[in-house]
Amino acid sequence: MIKRITMAACFISLIMMLYIGRLAWIQLMPGSSSSAVLSPLANRGGWQRLSVQQRQRNLVLDTGRGDFYDRYGKPITGETYSAVALFPVRAELRGQEKSLAELSRLLGVTTEQLQQKWDAVREPVFWKADGMQAPLRLTNDQITRLKKLELNGIRVLPYRNRYLPDFDPKHLIGFTSQHPEWLQTNHAEDLVSGKRKLVDQVGGSGLEKSLDMLLHGVGATSVSYFLDGRNAPMHGLDMRITQPGNRYYPLKAMTTIDLQLQNEIEAYVDAQGLQEGAIVVLDASNADIVAMVSRPQLKPGQFQSSDGSEWANHAIKAVAPGSVFKLVAEAAALEAGVVNQHETFFCNGEYGKYGLSCWKEGGHGRLSLQEGLAQSCNIVFATVAERLEAKQLKRTADLLGIGQQVGWHRDEAFGPFTSPLRLLEEEDRGQLFAAVKSKLAWNSGVEIGEHEHESEHAIGNGHVNESGSGSGNDNGSDNENGNGNGNGNGNGSGSDNGNGNGNSSGNENENGKGNGNGKRNAKRSGKFNAAQQAREEAAMLAGVDGGVLAQSALGQRDVRMSPLQAANLIVTLLNEGRVMEPRLVSEIRYANGQRMVKLPAQRAQAIRGRIKPATAHALLCGMQAVVDHGTGRSIRQGLWAIAGKSGTAETTQAGIARNHQWFAGYGPVKAPRYAVAVLVENKPPGSSHQATKLFRGVMDIAARHSK
């Protein structure tokens, strides 16, 4: 008997020890799901909270993320409305059939469909109609009738909808998405402490990404509905609202966008059939971004690729600018003193070198520099370009903000931002000449004429030889049908090839931390990088010959510019050579309207010096001549007198010849209010110049909007 009792006691003790060991393992061993909850950073009572969470069902009503507003305080994102919330209650405990039938009528479904969807609920959800991404918006009448129903597991709750009903996703705002790997890498402590969760939405692009640190807020507002282990309501507990209780959050990001103008332009370009391209509208006085449209349209949640091409903002992506770049070439020639306004040139249609021809068969005859810009004469600008040194053209491009990120930024921490801030993180630098290390790449860059019938073509294959021909009647239309072609058989050097990715730049943003030598080491590193950058630039410029200069002056070969840079170039000329940084956000405010931090309009920080006011004035007069009697005369008629410069650059898409069409300018001429750049990408050769037409349309919209 004693032996049996002893064996039983040992057996029972063994079982108890196993249970105790298992509990210890669950609670204390590193790497277990519970150890994170019971870490030193967590509050006491973690297991008590988990036991409560087993009985409660939470539904997030508001993520607490900050919203965007336009320059007049009109909300771009964020609204609250009433919606139906379903909680996972057992079918027999939901309520009477009569009430369920009334609920199904209010929701626009049959009772069977309602029960079927409810049966599938495992966690609290808002009711969504089939095919809808946002919860059903309830009317006042529906709310009144729903509240009279005696049903368990259903409530009318306020839902914070980030995107307004008429909101079309905008590249400048961007999108949010779940990114648990990024959160684990960058916010591990916040995850442990509960400030963030792996399922949180984080900024994926645009301002949502660049301002994510502030926009994510201080916590979500959620509702808890208590159920027992059999999914039966725990009467007496009902619902509990949990919220941060901080009256300063969520924050408000005040943008420089005019939402009404933005929406009108978007509707216009869609009606005109713009498939791929961008439009940028800047305030002519300070370069604030008033509107920024990119196509194809942003479609969050429907991306098919992983390379970012579907959500790329074409307004800040650099492509070949075509003859828009002739503005920079003329500025460089005037600044260097290799030409003057009274000099005349003779164009017989053939340049005589590099096989370059003018787009106009037989040539333009004798014309001045201003007329050369108005008629977009290739011979004039090839002649002027060959008089320049590569460093002169590059210096002027630098002074005009070409080949660098021009968007608003700060290189050091300020205000609530603990690290440097760039509002347009995805902005391309653009470039003038290809970097030496990139010159093994093969490059093809072509431009086809300005307004009527113009053609320019260059293929960089180690040599430079441009030849082209064109014919046609001056009919004042937007149709560009240059039939030029060219082959590389000329005098360029082998070092001219390639499609570079921009000029190399040293990283001078060094942080010396941890010891007294940090700042000294950072300074030395900065000097080394600057010296390295200077050597690379010198090598790059040394490889530029007359043929490369001629091509570059026409906006071909390695020249790349974004619509934002093109519009900012116009603002720079309107401000007598002062380069501003286009700004998207003017200030961040607390929820109560009090200012948190101001982001002031500012001059470009990296640019030292500027072009002469007389040079800027000459280019503005040239753009007026373009529209008055030059290649843009078909858009003279409109609500405002306008000025600008067109361009067409040839490219390829999947091996098929395509054209990029440009127009950049300003209006009204006498008192400029807006600078606008239009890019229409990948149009079939011979297509009418859609960018010119869109520019006129955008200016007319702006004129009506300004009344």
NORDA-V314061 format. One record per run of one state. SS is the DSSP state (H for helix, E for strand, C for the rest). FROM is the first residue (numbers start at 1). LEN is the number of residues. If there is no record, write none. Layout:
SS,FROM,LEN
SS,FROM,LEN
This chain:
C,1,1
H,2,27
C,29,4
H,33,5
C,38,8
H,46,10
E,56,7
C,63,4
E,67,3
C,70,5
E,75,1
C,76,1
E,77,10
C,87,4
H,91,3
C,94,1
E,95,1
C,96,1
H,97,11
C,108,3
H,111,9
C,120,5
E,125,2
C,127,13
H,140,8
C,148,3
E,151,1
C,152,2
E,154,10
C,164,12
E,176,3
C,179,1
H,180,7
C,187,1
H,188,6
C,194,7
E,201,3
C,204,2
H,206,5
C,211,1
H,212,4
C,216,5
E,221,7
C,228,5
E,233,1
C,234,5
E,239,4
C,243,9
E,252,4
C,256,3
H,259,13
C,272,5
E,277,7
C,284,5
E,289,7
C,296,13
H,309,3
C,312,2
H,314,3
C,317,2
E,319,1
C,320,2
H,322,15
C,337,7
E,344,4
C,348,2
E,350,1
C,351,6
E,357,1
C,358,7
E,365,4
H,369,6
C,375,3
H,378,10
C,388,2
H,390,10
C,400,9
E,409,2
C,411,3
E,414,1
C,415,2
E,417,1
C,418,3
E,421,2
C,423,8
E,431,1
C,432,4
H,436,3
C,439,4
E,443,5
C,448,8
E,456,5
C,461,18
E,479,1
C,480,14
H,494,3
C,497,21
H,518,25
C,543,3
H,546,8
C,554,6
E,560,2
C,562,1
H,563,12
C,575,5
E,580,1
C,581,4
E,585,5
C,590,5
E,595,4
C,599,4
E,603,1
C,604,9
H,613,17
C,630,3
H,633,3
C,636,6
E,642,12
C,654,2
E,656,12
C,668,6
E,674,10
C,684,4
E,688,1
C,689,1
H,690,16
C,706,2
